[in-house]
Each structure stands twice: as C-alpha cells, then as structure tokens.
Amino acid sequence: MHANNLKDIEVLLQYATDDCVLSTSREALRCLANIMLLQTSSRQMVADSGYMDKLAERYKVEFATFYLRENEKLTDVLD
C-alpha cells in the first residue's frame, strides 16, 4: 500500500485508534507501522496528525497483549 497523502494516513489512523473492532484496529496498526518504516515522509504526517497519544497507547496495548500471549505459550511448553 502506498499512502501518498494525509487522507490515506488519516483513514488508517482512525481505524488504528478505534477500540470497537480490535481485529481491524490491529491490521491498521500493522499497515501504519509498515508505511512508516518504508516511507519516511509518512512519519511526519503521522506525527502532525494529532493521533500520536492514541496511537502510542494502542501500540502499547498491542505489545503487552502480544507479550502476554507469547509468555503463556512459553509457560505451557515448560510445564
């Protein structure tokens, strides 16, 4: 996906920070992470969007959820 303008980024930001449908939010977070990695100009668009606090919180929640899931898997293997 090429996010060529702020409108594309804003749509992803809206979905990424929406807590109603977590699977959609997760996919939007992944897309944003990939876009920011591959298109350096998009980083500033995201920074200027006004979503940074919500976005950071969603990434924290996703990381914590992933960490807990992986930890449970490891515990199951060790038991």
N, C-alpha and C positions, 0 to 999 in steps of 0.2 A: 504494500500500500504506500502510495506517495501522498503525504499530507502537504499539499502545496500552498495552502493558505490557512489563515487563522480560523476560518469557519470549519474546516475539516478537523482541526485540533480541538476546537470548542465542542464539537459533537462528541468526540471521544472523551473529552474531559467530563462532559455531562453524564455520559454513561458510566465512566470510571468511578465517579463520586456518588452515584446513585446506589443507595443501600437496598432498594426494593428487590432487584433481581441480581443476586450475587454472581451467578454464572456470567451474565452479561457484563457486569462490572469487572470481573476478573479478566475477561477477554479484552475489554477496553484498556485495562491497566497493562496487559501484555503488549497490545498494539502501541500504546504510548511509549512504553519502555523501549521497544524496538525502533520506533520512529526517532526518539531522542538519541538513541545510540547511532543510528545510521545517517540521520540528517541533523547535523549540528545546528543549523539555523532554527530548527524546531524547538530547541531548548529554550531559547529566548522567548519564543511565542508562548510556551507553557509558563515560563516564569512571569510573563506580563499578563497572563490570563485572569488572574485573581482567584485561581483554584488551588494555589500551592498548598495552603494549610489543609484543605480537604483531601487533596491528592496525597500529601505526605502521610496523613492519618490512614488512608486506605492502604497505602503500601506497607505501613507498619502492621496493620491488621492482617494483611495477606502474608507477610513474612512470618508473623507469630503463628498463624494458622498452619502454614507450611512446616515450620519448625516443630510444632506440637505433633502434627501428623507423622513426620519423619521420626521423631523421638519415640512415639508409640510403636512404630514399625520395628525400631531397633530393640525396644524393650521386649516385644513379642518374640523376636529372634533369639534374644539372650535368655528368655525364660524356658 
